[in-house]
Amino acid sequence: MPDFSSIIPEIHHNISFGYTELLIQERRQELFSGLMRISYPSGENFVFLFLEGVQQRLYSCFERTTEVVNRQTWSQRLDHPGASVGFLPMGVDGLRLIRVVYETPVKTEEQFNLSHNEFADKVQTWTDESEPSFIYIQSENIHRIYVLVGNPNSVIEELNVTQDQARFSIGDASFSRVSQNTDYKVFRYVSNSDHDTWREYKLRLAFSPLMRMLITRFGELAGRVLAERLGVQLTNWAAGSGWNLSINSNGVFNREYFDTLEDALSVYVGILDQFRDEAGFAVGSRLVETMFHDALMKLPPVFRNILNQYLYMQFGPGGAAAISPKELL
């Protein structure tokens, strides 16, 4: 992925490696969440991704590509004088978006200079395409990154960096109609969905509406009190396993940063297993299987397919049956 490190403001210039290490240590101590940019006169740019003081990733950024640096070589890669360093605080939502942008492959790149109306028309076209993509727009002192997961899906995540502050939001294609009425420099990067980072991203987006429908339907059958209690039980199970998720009839409040697709799968499958067991006591296992099936069928195909492939197929005997290809038609 291209280098977006320029959105991070630099505040320290021409510093030693020792001082760079001190700044890293300070970020650990203050439980910093966000991005740390380290650039060198040679043109090398590195970006640390911090979450609550823990360095999750180090990216080596070039003009047109970005690579993940092996953790064992971090000190070696950064041990140079004359560094410039800057920081951009950011919550877990923005960090997960940055990870997708930096780690997923790019098949094609496009660049446009568009008016407000032209940009809105283009976004409508791009949201209808099946492959995931990113849109990066520049306007005066504003930088915006949009992630489009692929049609049909109404969820579009946005990271807006204005005046050295990052703001994350979730919307849909209508954002292009209500955005600032000005001309835009637009970069579009079409990706390849056959990548574990995309799979983890899609699973997270799909899991919340799935759980919302399951909890809501359970409440209709067993009553609101039992549904609320079940949400608390599922939240406690996740917390007891060290995961930062809460579950209720509104879906999943997910503050977790999963390092791998496998980590995400183990948690989501565990929650669904817990739901199946607890709900089965109240309404019976056969009805729970019907709830799983019906909820899956109501999701957009891009979510239904990823859940069918990576979650529902992992249930053991008596688990929720996957949707057959005929049912998807």
SULPESUL-V622609 format. One record per residue. N is the residue number from 1. RES is the residue in three letters. PSI is psi as a letter, one per 40 degrees, with the letter a starting at -180 (999 if undefined). Layout:
n:N res:RES psi:PSI
n:N res:RES psi:PSI
This chain:
n:1 res:MET psi:i
n:2 res:PRO psi:i
n:3 res:ASP psi:h
n:4 res:PHE psi:e
n:5 res:SER psi:e
n:6 res:SER psi:e
n:7 res:ILE psi:e
n:8 res:ILE psi:h
n:9 res:PRO psi:h
n:10 res:GLU psi:h
n:11 res:ILE psi:e
n:12 res:HIS psi:h
n:13 res:HIS psi:i
n:14 res:ASN psi:f
n:15 res:ILE psi:i
n:16 res:SER psi:i
n:17 res:PHE psi:d
n:18 res:GLY psi:d
n:19 res:TYR psi:d
n:20 res:THR psi:d
n:21 res:GLU psi:d
n:22 res:LEU psi:d
n:23 res:LEU psi:d
n:24 res:ILE psi:d
n:25 res:GLN psi:d
n:26 res:GLU psi:d
n:27 res:ARG psi:d
n:28 res:ARG psi:d
n:29 res:GLN psi:d
n:30 res:GLU psi:e
n:31 res:LEU psi:f
n:32 res:PHE psi:h
n:33 res:SER psi:h
n:34 res:GLY psi:a
n:35 res:LEU psi:i
n:36 res:MET psi:h
n:37 res:ARG psi:h
n:38 res:ILE psi:h
n:39 res:SER psi:i
n:40 res:TYR psi:i
n:41 res:PRO psi:d
n:42 res:SER psi:e
n:43 res:GLY psi:e
n:44 res:GLU psi:h
n:45 res:ASN psi:h
n:46 res:PHE psi:i
n:47 res:VAL psi:h
n:48 res:PHE psi:h
n:49 res:LEU psi:h
n:50 res:PHE psi:h
n:51 res:LEU psi:h
n:52 res:GLU psi:f
n:53 res:GLY psi:e
n:54 res:VAL psi:h
n:55 res:GLN psi:h
n:56 res:GLN psi:d
n:57 res:ARG psi:i
n:58 res:LEU psi:h
n:59 res:TYR psi:h
n:60 res:SER psi:h
n:61 res:CYS psi:h
n:62 res:PHE psi:i
n:63 res:GLU psi:d
n:64 res:ARG psi:e
n:65 res:THR psi:i
n:66 res:THR psi:h
n:67 res:GLU psi:i
n:68 res:VAL psi:h
n:69 res:VAL psi:h
n:70 res:ASN psi:h
n:71 res:ARG psi:d
n:72 res:GLN psi:e
n:73 res:THR psi:e
n:74 res:TRP psi:d
n:75 res:SER psi:d
n:76 res:GLN psi:d
n:77 res:ARG psi:d
n:78 res:LEU psi:e
n:79 res:ASP psi:g
n:80 res:HIS psi:i
n:81 res:PRO psi:i
n:82 res:GLY psi:f
n:83 res:ALA psi:i
n:84 res:SER psi:h
n:85 res:VAL psi:i
n:86 res:GLY psi:i
n:87 res:PHE psi:i
n:88 res:LEU psi:g
n:89 res:PRO psi:i
n:90 res:MET psi:i
n:91 res:GLY psi:i
n:92 res:VAL psi:d
n:93 res:ASP psi:d
n:94 res:GLY psi:d
n:95 res:LEU psi:d
n:96 res:ARG psi:d
n:97 res:LEU psi:d
n:98 res:ILE psi:d
n:99 res:ARG psi:d
n:100 res:VAL psi:d
n:101 res:VAL psi:d
n:102 res:TYR psi:d
n:103 res:GLU psi:e
n:104 res:THR psi:i
n:105 res:PRO psi:i
n:106 res:VAL psi:h
n:107 res:LYS psi:d
n:108 res:THR psi:i
n:109 res:GLU psi:i
n:110 res:GLU psi:i
n:111 res:GLN psi:h
n:112 res:PHE psi:i
n:113 res:ASN psi:h
n:114 res:LEU psi:i
n:115 res:SER psi:i
n:116 res:HIS psi:d
n:117 res:ASN psi:d
n:118 res:GLU psi:d
n:119 res:PHE psi:d
n:120 res:ALA psi:d
n:121 res:ASP psi:d
n:122 res:LYS psi:d
n:123 res:VAL psi:d
n:124 res:GLN psi:d
n:125 res:THR psi:d
n:126 res:TRP psi:d
n:127 res:THR psi:e
n:128 res:ASP psi:e
n:129 res:GLU psi:i
n:130 res:SER psi:d
n:131 res:GLU psi:i
n:132 res:PRO psi:i
n:133 res:SER psi:i
n:134 res:PHE psi:i
n:135 res:ILE psi:h
n:136 res:TYR psi:h
n:137 res:ILE psi:i
n:138 res:GLN psi:h
n:139 res:SER psi:h
n:140 res:GLU psi:b
n:141 res:ASN psi:f
n:142 res:ILE psi:h
n:143 res:HIS psi:h
n:144 res:ARG psi:h
n:145 res:ILE psi:h
n:146 res:TYR psi:h
n:147 res:VAL psi:h
n:148 res:LEU psi:h
n:149 res:VAL psi:e
n:150 res:GLY psi:i
n:151 res:ASN psi:i
n:152 res:PRO psi:h
n:153 res:ASN psi:h
n:154 res:SER psi:e
n:155 res:VAL psi:h
n:156 res:ILE psi:h
n:157 res:GLU psi:i
n:158 res:GLU psi:h
n:159 res:LEU psi:h
n:160 res:ASN psi:h
n:161 res:VAL psi:h
n:162 res:THR psi:h
n:163 res:GLN psi:f
n:164 res:ASP psi:f
n:165 res:GLN psi:h
n:166 res:ALA psi:h
n:167 res:ARG psi:h
n:168 res:PHE psi:i
n:169 res:SER psi:i
n:170 res:ILE psi:h
n:171 res:GLY psi:a
n:172 res:ASP psi:a
n:173 res:ALA psi:e
n:174 res:SER psi:e
n:175 res:PHE psi:d
n:176 res:SER psi:d
n:177 res:ARG psi:d
n:178 res:VAL psi:e
n:179 res:SER psi:i
n:180 res:GLN psi:h
n:181 res:ASN psi:g
n:182 res:THR psi:i
n:183 res:ASP psi:i
n:184 res:TYR psi:i
n:185 res:LYS psi:h
n:186 res:VAL psi:h
n:187 res:PHE psi:h
n:188 res:ARG psi:h
n:189 res:TYR psi:h
n:190 res:VAL psi:h
n:191 res:SER psi:a
n:192 res:ASN psi:h
n:193 res:SER psi:e
n:194 res:ASP psi:g
n:195 res:HIS psi:h
n:196 res:ASP psi:d
n:197 res:THR psi:d
n:198 res:TRP psi:d
n:199 res:ARG psi:d
n:200 res:GLU psi:d
n:201 res:TYR psi:d
n:202 res:LYS psi:d
n:203 res:LEU psi:d
n:204 res:ARG psi:d
n:205 res:LEU psi:d
n:206 res:ALA psi:d
n:207 res:PHE psi:d
n:208 res:SER psi:d
n:209 res:PRO psi:d
n:210 res:LEU psi:d
n:211 res:MET psi:d
n:212 res:ARG psi:d
n:213 res:MET psi:d
n:214 res:LEU psi:d
n:215 res:ILE psi:d
n:216 res:THR psi:d
n:217 res:ARG psi:d
n:218 res:PHE psi:d
n:219 res:GLY psi:d
n:220 res:GLU psi:d
n:221 res:LEU psi:d
n:222 res:ALA psi:e
n:223 res:GLY psi:i
n:224 res:ARG psi:d
n:225 res:VAL psi:d
n:226 res:LEU psi:d
n:227 res:ALA psi:d
n:228 res:GLU psi:d
n:229 res:ARG psi:d
n:230 res:LEU psi:d
n:231 res:GLY psi:d
n:232 res:VAL psi:d
n:233 res:GLN psi:d
n:234 res:LEU psi:d
n:235 res:THR psi:d
n:236 res:ASN psi:d
n:237 res:TRP psi:d
n:238 res:ALA psi:d
n:239 res:ALA psi:d
n:240 res:GLY psi:d
n:241 res:SER psi:e
n:242 res:GLY psi:e
n:243 res:TRP psi:i
n:244 res:ASN psi:g
n:245 res:LEU psi:i
n:246 res:SER psi:i
n:247 res:ILE psi:h
n:248 res:ASN psi:a
n:249 res:SER psi:e
n:250 res:ASN psi:e
n:251 res:GLY psi:a
n:252 res:VAL psi:h
n:253 res:PHE psi:h
n:254 res:ASN psi:h
n:255 res:ARG psi:e
n:256 res:GLU psi:i
n:257 res:TYR psi:h
n:258 res:PHE psi:h
n:259 res:ASP psi:d
n:260 res:THR psi:i
n:261 res:LEU psi:d
n:262 res:GLU psi:d
n:263 res:ASP psi:d
n:264 res:ALA psi:d
n:265 res:LEU psi:d
n:266 res:SER psi:d
n:267 res:VAL psi:d
n:268 res:TYR psi:d
n:269 res:VAL psi:d
n:270 res:GLY psi:d
n:271 res:ILE psi:d
n:272 res:LEU psi:d
n:273 res:ASP psi:d
n:274 res:GLN psi:d
n:275 res:PHE psi:d
n:276 res:ARG psi:d
n:277 res:ASP psi:d
n:278 res:GLU psi:d
n:279 res:ALA psi:d
n:280 res:GLY psi:d
n:281 res:PHE psi:d
n:282 res:ALA psi:d
n:283 res:VAL psi:e
n:284 res:GLY psi:i
n:285 res:SER psi:d
n:286 res:ARG psi:d
n:287 res:LEU psi:d
n:288 res:VAL psi:d
n:289 res:GLU psi:d
n:290 res:THR psi:d
n:291 res:MET psi:d
n:292 res:PHE psi:d
n:293 res:HIS psi:d
n:294 res:ASP psi:d
n:295 res:ALA psi:d
n:296 res:LEU psi:d
n:297 res:MET psi:d
n:298 res:LYS psi:e
n:299 res:LEU psi:i
n:300 res:PRO psi:i
n:301 res:PRO psi:d
n:302 res:VAL psi:d
n:303 res:PHE psi:d
n:304 res:ARG psi:d
n:305 res:ASN psi:d
n:306 res:ILE psi:d
n:307 res:LEU psi:d
n:308 res:ASN psi:d
n:309 res:GLN psi:d
n:310 res:TYR psi:e
n:311 res:LEU psi:d
n:312 res:TYR psi:d
n:313 res:MET psi:e
n:314 res:GLN psi:e
n:315 res:PHE psi:i
n:316 res:GLY psi:a
n:317 res:PRO psi:h
n:318 res:GLY psi:e
n:319 res:GLY psi:i
n:320 res:ALA psi:h
n:321 res:ALA psi:i
n:322 res:ALA psi:i
n:323 res:ILE psi:h
n:324 res:SER psi:i
n:325 res:PRO psi:d
n:326 res:LYS psi:d
n:327 res:GLU psi:d
n:328 res:LEU psi:e
n:329 res:LEU psi:999
